[in-house]
Amino acid sequence: MAKAKKLKSGNYRVLVPDYKDENGKWHYKSFTAKTKKEAEYMAMKFSHNRQRSSASYDDLTLKEAYERYIGIKRGVSSPSTIRGYEQYQNKYLQLLMPMKLRNITAELVQASVSELAVTHSPKSVRNIYGLFHSVMSVYYRQLDLSKIRLPQKQKVEVAVPTTEQINTLLDFCDDYVRVPVLLASHGSLRRSEISALSPDDFTDFGVIINKSLVQDSGQNWILKKTPKSFAGNRVVPLDRELIQECLKWNHFGINPGIIDDHFKKCRKNSELPYFKFHSLRHYFASELHAQGIPDKYIAEIGGWENVETLQRIYQHTLKDHADELTKKILNVFAYSNSKNKSDCNSKSEKQA
């Protein structure tokens, strides 16, 4: 049993190993009290209750554990997240699903992960394993998963259209998808956010984003009163002419699937290289970045939770500005070289 240590405040604290994450790092539960005896008692009670609780789940199958986990997450996770969990439960790790938790071994888990890696991308495997790890962390912590090896992450090439390609696409857009393309490329809106819009969401200066249209586990489209993330709540500035065009749009309320179908058809007709509707958001970010807009402000307007996501995009973008940037770089060194030559010539003249 871990011993309590006295803190500078005079209180005593005990750290109890709680669980290892997928990287093998231990996470600890902290118990603080005014006396050493009280802190150690709290820690001992936690350990005892956890062991007793874990033992009661021994007879659960992995499928039953998934169902319980999804059940307790249903009230706090988005409908689309729950739908994804249920798809993972029904489609992946099927050899493990009927097994009792106590019979699942690290070897079996590694074999299942390795099998998935043959036919799925590293990102997909990591997502599937991430849910499995979360379920096991709640219902069977005794299983040591710290040595499970996942496929290495791959550097994904993000397809980002250029301004010329956006303009070409707009020439082929029908009435269903023209406004969505403009809102995504000029305002960073997601399909789910566009589908949830009404004319009342537009102001004289932009559009208010505070809801989204998503599918629940029954494949029904429902209006979610919040966007994809907390950062998604925002006001996006728009050009006044664009606002007027949006207000005249006749298809408010169409679902994201319809938007995507029309987008794919228009992109195919335009004979442009393949890129997704979501790539229009990347275009928005890259254009603002190229104009020197601070990353933090771009993230706020675009509904990204952090600038790291944007930076992953930027390494594949700025196609329209490549020649211009190259010229600037060459001009910098051309100036430097001409200055050095001038200095050398001056020195030679003085020596002569």
N, C-alpha and C positions, 0 to 999 in steps of 0.2 A: 504494500500500500504506500502511495506517495506521501511524503511528509510535508507538513505545512511550513512555509517560509514567512518570516516577518517582513512586512513592507515598511517603507519609510513613513507611511501614514500611521503606523502602529497596528494595523490590522494584519491578519494572517491569510495567506492564500495557498491553495492546493491546485496544481494542474494535473488533470487526469487525462491520459491518452484516450481520445475519442474515436478517431478513425484515420485511415490512410487514404489520401486521394489517389487518382489514377496515376499520378507521377511519383507515388511512393512517399509523399510528404505527410508527416503526422499532423493532425489537428487536435487541439486540446480543449477540454472543458474546464473552465475556471470557477473555483469556489472560494469566496472571500468572506471572512467573518471576524468578529472582534477578538475571538480567542482561538488559540491553536486547536484545541479539542473540538470546538464547534465546526471549524473549517474542515478538519479531517473527517468528522462525522458526516457532513454533507457530501463529501467526496465518496466516502464508503457507501452511503445510501444510494448515490447515483450509480455506482458500479454494480451494486447488488440488483437494483431495479432493472438495469440494462441487461444483465445476464439472464434474469428471470423472464424479461420481455422477449429476448432473442430466442430463448428456449421454447417459448410458446408458439413461435413461428416455424419451428423445425419441420412440421408436417405440411406446411404450405408448399404447393407446387410453384414453380416460377411464374406460370401463367396467373395463378391466384394472387401472387405477390404483385404482379403488374396491375391486375384489376384493382387491388386495394390502393396501390400507389396512385393510379389514375383517379380513383375515387376521391382521395384526399386532396388532390390537386385541382379537381374540377371547379371548385369555387374561386380559386385564385389565379388560374391560368386562363389564357384566351381560348375561345372555341377552336381556333385553328391549331393551337398547341396541343390541346387534348386530342384533336383528330389525328395529329401526327403521332402522338403516343400510341393511340389505338392501332394505327397502321403498322407501327414498329412491332407491337405485340402480336399482331395477326400474321405478319409477313416474315419476320426475322427470328433467328435463334430457335427455330421450331424443334430441333432435337432436344434443347434444354427445357422448353416450356412445360412438358408433362412431368419433369423430374422434381422430386422433393428438394427443397433448398439444401438440406443437410447432405444430399448425395451429389451435389454439384461441386466439382473440383476445379482448381485453377487450370489444370491440364485440359479439361473439357472446354473451359472458357477460351483458352488460348487456341485450341483447335477450331472452335467455332469462329473466332475472330480471323484466323488465318484463312479459313474457307471463304469468309465474306470478302476478304481482301483480293481474292482472285477475280471476282466479278463486279466489285463495287469500288468506287473512288475512295481514297483515303479519308476525305471529308465525310462521306456517307458512313463508312465504317466507324469513324470516331463518334458520329452522332448516335449511331445504333448502340455502340458500347457505352456511351455517356449515359443513356437512359438506363441500361442494364446496371451500370455501376451505382446510379442513384437509387434504384430499387433495392439492390443488395445492401447498400449502406443503411437503409431503413429497416429491412427485415432479416438480414443475416450478415452481420458485421464480422462474424467469426472467420469468414472466408477471406484469406489474404490475397488480394488482387494486385499487390504492389509490383509484382514481376511480370504482369501481362504486358506484352509488347504490341503496340499498334502500328499500322503502316505510317511511314513518314509523310509529313505534309508535302503536297506538291505546289509548286508555284503556278497559280492559275492565271492564264492570260485573259484579262478582262477586255471584252470587245466594247470600244467606245466610239460611237459615230462622230464624224466631223460635222462642222456647220454646213458644208456643202451637201453632205448626205442627209442631214435633217431637212434642209430645204427641198431636196429631191423627194424625200418621203412625203412631205406635206403636199406636194403636187399630186401625189397618188392617193392621199387620204380621202376616205368617204366621210359623210356627215357624222357617222357614228364615232369615228376615232380621231378626227382632226383636232377637236378641242382637247381630248385626253393627251394627245401627243404634245400639244402646245403647253399644257399644264405640267406635264412631266419634264419636258426639256427646258422650259422657261421658268418653272416654279418648283421643280423637284418633287411633285406629288406622286405618290404611289397609286397603283390601280385601285386598291381597296379604299383609299382616301378620295379619289375622284368619284368612285361609284356612290359614296356616301354624301356627296355634295348636294346642296339645293341652292337656288338663286339667293336665298337669304344669307348664305355664308359669304357672299361677296360684298366688299365695301368699295369706297371710292379709290382705295389705294392698294387693294389686294384681296386675298381670300383667307378666311379663318379655317384652320384645320383642327378639328377636335373630335372626330369620329371616323369609323371605317366600316366597310361592308365585308364580312368574312363568313366562311362556311363553318357550321357546327359539325358534330360527329355524324349527324344524319344527312350530310351534304346539303343542308338547307342554308340559304343566304340570310344572315341576320345582321342587324345594325348594331355595331358595338360602339358604345358611347365614348370610347377612347381610341386613339390611333394605335399603330403597331407598338410603340413604346412611349414612355413618359415624355421623351424628347420630341415625339411626334406632335404634341400640342404646340401650335405655333401660328404666327400670322406671316403669310408669304406675300411680299410686295410684287405687284404685277403691273405691267404697262396698261394704261387706261384703254387703249384700243383692244387689247387682249381681254380685259374685263368685260367690255361691251360684247365681244364675240362670244364669250362664255355665257353671258346672260341670255343670249339668243339661241343657245344650244337646246335642241329638242329632245335630248335623250338622258336627262337627269334620272338617276336611279338604275341605269343598266348595270348589270353585275360585272365584276372583273373578268369573268370568262368570256363574255361577249366582247369586251374591249380587246382582250388578247386575240380572239379569233379574227376580228376585223384588222387588227394591227398586223398579224402574220400575213393575211391576204394582201394588204396594201404594200408591205415590205417585199413580198414575193413579186408583185406586179411591177414594183419599181426596179427590180433586178439589182438591189443593193446587196452588199455582203451581209452575212447573217449577224444579227445582234438582237437581243431581247428588248422588250418594252422597258424593263428595269434599267437597261443601259442608258436610257434617256436621262435618268437621274445622275448617272455618272458623267454624262455630257454636261449637265448643269453645273456640277461641282468643278469639273476641269476648266470650264470657261471662266467661272468666277476666280478660280485659283490663278489662271493665266493673267487675269486683270489685276492681280495683286490684292484681292480681297482676303482679309485674315481668315485662316482656317477655322477659328472659333466661330466667326460670324457665319461662314458657309455651313458649318455643322448645325447652328441654331436655325437657320432658314430651311435647310434641307431635312431636318428632323433626325440627324445622326447623333448618337449619344456621345461620341468622342471623335477626335480628329484622326485617331489611328486608322479608322475605317477609310477616311478620305485619303490618307497617305498611301494606303494599299492601292487605291484607284489611280492616283497621280503617276505612279511609276509606269503606267501603261497608256497615259493620255497625252494631251497637248499636241495632237497630230497636226492641227491646223497651224500651230505656232512653231513647229520644228525648224522650218527654214529661217524664220525670223530670229529665233533664239540662236541658231547656228551662226548667222551673220553677226549678231551682237558679240558672240564669243570671239569670232575671228577678228572683229574690229578691235576688241580689247587688246588682243595680242599683236595685231597689226600696228596699233598705236604704240604699244610697248616696244616692239622691234624697231619701228621708225625712230623712236626717241633714242634708243640705244645706238642706232646707226648714226644719228645726228650728233650724239655725244662723242662717239668715236671719231667722226669726221672733224669735229671741233678740236679734239685732242691732237689729231694728226696735223691739223693746220698750225696749231700752236707749237708743236714740236718742230715742224718744218721752219 
